């Protein structure tokens, strides 16, 4: 007759709990905050923590769009062509 224990635990359950405990211990020892990780992940996904663009690249892009704006205004003829850096500066 076989006996079944009410507290029988498989080795996979023990392995999963040991893994969770190891990750928790590592986070505690390295002083990682789960709350900060979650907040940083949420802000990164929503785009608030994007790095600022390179100032030279941003200026070149602004100049290119200002030139495009002047060319389109000249082609369409529905507004005066502005000299200078354009409306984005």
Residue frames relative to the residue before (quaternion, step in Angstrom):
aa qw qx qy qz dx dy dz
X 1.0000 0.0000 0.0000 0.0000 0.00 0.00 0.00
X 0.2930 -0.7721 0.5381 0.1687 3.58 -0.80 1.01
X 0.2969 -0.7455 0.5718 0.1709 3.51 -1.13 0.67
X 0.1612 -0.7634 0.6200 0.0827 3.57 -0.92 0.94
X 0.2972 -0.7580 0.5564 0.1659 3.50 -0.74 1.05
X 0.5038 -0.6448 0.4842 0.3098 3.55 -1.04 0.71
X 0.7301 0.3799 -0.2198 0.5238 3.58 1.20 -0.45
X 0.2492 0.7814 -0.5406 0.1872 3.60 0.98 0.68
X 0.0742 -0.7883 0.6104 -0.0189 3.53 -0.88 1.04
X 0.3449 -0.7353 0.5394 0.2223 3.56 -0.88 0.90
X 0.6300 -0.5524 0.3861 0.3858 3.53 -1.21 0.42
X 0.6019 0.5610 -0.3675 0.4336 3.61 1.13 -0.51
X 0.6255 0.5280 -0.3377 0.4647 3.56 1.04 -0.69
X 0.6556 0.5045 -0.3052 0.4717 3.56 0.96 -0.88
X 0.6476 0.5212 -0.3167 0.4567 3.58 0.97 -0.84
X 0.6520 0.5078 -0.3141 0.4673 3.59 0.96 -0.82
X 0.6686 0.4901 -0.3035 0.4697 3.59 0.93 -0.84
X 0.6362 0.5098 -0.3325 0.4741 3.60 1.02 -0.72
X 0.6342 0.5267 -0.3288 0.4608 3.58 1.03 -0.71
X 0.6561 0.4975 -0.3023 0.4803 3.56 0.95 -0.89
X 0.6585 0.5055 -0.3098 0.4635 3.58 0.94 -0.86
X 0.6430 0.5190 -0.3285 0.4573 3.61 0.99 -0.77
X 0.6546 0.4938 -0.3127 0.4794 3.59 0.94 -0.86
X 0.6502 0.5128 -0.3186 0.4613 3.60 0.92 -0.84
X 0.6631 0.4958 -0.3060 0.4699 3.60 0.92 -0.88
X 0.6442 0.5169 -0.3264 0.4598 3.58 0.95 -0.84
X 0.6651 0.4971 -0.3089 0.4639 3.60 0.95 -0.84
X 0.6511 0.5071 -0.3226 0.4635 3.58 1.01 -0.73
X 0.6843 0.4898 -0.2891 0.4563 3.59 0.95 -0.85
X 0.7236 0.3928 -0.2439 0.5125 3.60 1.06 -0.64
X 0.4075 -0.7571 0.4248 0.2834 3.56 1.36 0.12
X 0.2889 0.7344 -0.5425 0.2880 3.54 0.91 0.98
X 0.2469 -0.7715 0.5711 0.1329 3.55 -0.86 0.97
X 0.4250 -0.7026 0.5120 0.2521 3.57 -0.76 1.04
X 0.6231 0.5434 -0.3360 0.4513 3.57 1.04 -0.73
X 0.6713 0.4786 -0.2984 0.4808 3.59 0.95 -0.85
X 0.6262 0.5308 -0.3404 0.4584 3.59 1.01 -0.74
X 0.6708 0.4991 -0.2942 0.4630 3.57 0.93 -0.88
X 0.6631 0.4988 -0.3050 0.4674 3.57 0.95 -0.87
X 0.6599 0.5007 -0.3081 0.4678 3.58 0.95 -0.85
X 0.6412 0.5148 -0.3268 0.4660 3.59 0.99 -0.77
X 0.6574 0.5052 -0.3162 0.4612 3.59 0.95 -0.83
X 0.6756 0.4807 -0.3015 0.4706 3.59 0.93 -0.82
X 0.6356 0.5208 -0.3367 0.4598 3.58 1.03 -0.69
X 0.6615 0.5033 -0.3096 0.4618 3.58 0.93 -0.86
X 0.7050 0.4503 -0.2747 0.4740 3.59 0.94 -0.78
X 0.5695 -0.6534 0.3573 0.3481 3.60 1.22 -0.12
X 0.5026 0.6788 -0.4266 0.3235 3.60 1.18 0.02
X 0.7319 0.3962 -0.2456 0.4969 3.61 1.14 -0.38
X 0.2973 0.7482 -0.5397 0.2461 3.56 1.08 0.58
X 0.4782 -0.6571 0.4837 0.3248 3.59 -1.01 0.67
X 0.5685 -0.5851 0.4530 0.3596 3.54 -1.17 0.58
X 0.4951 -0.6530 0.4672 0.3320 3.61 -1.00 0.68
X 0.6326 -0.5111 0.4169 0.4059 3.52 -1.28 0.38
X 0.4945 -0.6883 0.4274 0.3147 3.65 -0.70 0.98
X 0.6492 0.5123 -0.3338 0.4524 3.62 0.96 -0.72
X 0.6601 0.4916 -0.3059 0.4785 3.59 0.98 -0.83
X 0.6441 0.5193 -0.3248 0.4583 3.57 0.99 -0.80
X 0.6620 0.4999 -0.3061 0.4670 3.58 0.96 -0.84
X 0.6421 0.5138 -0.3231 0.4683 3.60 1.01 -0.79
X 0.6543 0.5063 -0.3080 0.4698 3.58 1.00 -0.80
X 0.6358 0.5184 -0.3245 0.4708 3.56 1.01 -0.78
X 0.6562 0.5050 -0.3102 0.4670 3.57 0.96 -0.85
X 0.6462 0.5165 -0.3226 0.4600 3.60 0.97 -0.80
X 0.6782 0.4709 -0.3004 0.4776 3.60 0.92 -0.81
X 0.6192 0.5267 -0.3502 0.4653 3.60 1.05 -0.65
X 0.6458 0.5051 -0.3161 0.4773 3.59 1.01 -0.79
X 0.6371 0.5162 -0.3186 0.4755 3.59 1.01 -0.82
X 0.6405 0.5275 -0.3161 0.4600 3.57 0.99 -0.84
X 0.6556 0.4995 -0.3118 0.4727 3.60 0.95 -0.85
X 0.6621 0.5077 -0.3101 0.4557 3.58 0.93 -0.89
X 0.6657 0.4922 -0.3054 0.4704 3.59 0.94 -0.85
X 0.6399 0.5174 -0.3293 0.4630 3.59 0.99 -0.77
X 0.6533 0.5044 -0.3123 0.4705 3.57 1.02 -0.75
X 0.6609 0.5030 -0.3041 0.4666 3.58 0.99 -0.85
X 0.7263 0.4375 -0.2466 0.4694 3.57 0.84 -0.95
X 0.2468 -0.8225 0.4788 0.1826 3.56 1.14 -0.62
X 0.5379 0.6518 -0.4014 0.3532 3.59 1.17 0.26
X 0.7793 0.1522 -0.1514 0.5887 3.57 1.20 0.23
X 0.5998 -0.5810 0.4040 0.3735 3.53 -1.20 0.38
X 0.4436 -0.6708 0.5273 0.2741 3.54 -1.10 0.73
X 0.2655 -0.7712 0.5630 0.1337 3.54 -0.78 1.08
X 0.3001 -0.7066 0.6077 0.2035 3.52 -1.07 0.69
X 0.6175 0.5465 -0.4017 0.3984 3.55 -1.09 0.59
X 0.7795 -0.3941 0.2647 0.4087 3.50 -1.26 -0.48
X 0.5758 -0.6153 0.3815 0.3799 3.61 1.13 -0.23
X 0.6992 -0.5146 0.3137 0.3846 3.58 -1.29 0.16
X 0.6444 0.5505 -0.3342 0.4123 3.61 1.15 -0.36
X 0.6061 0.5895 -0.3708 0.3842 3.59 1.15 -0.20
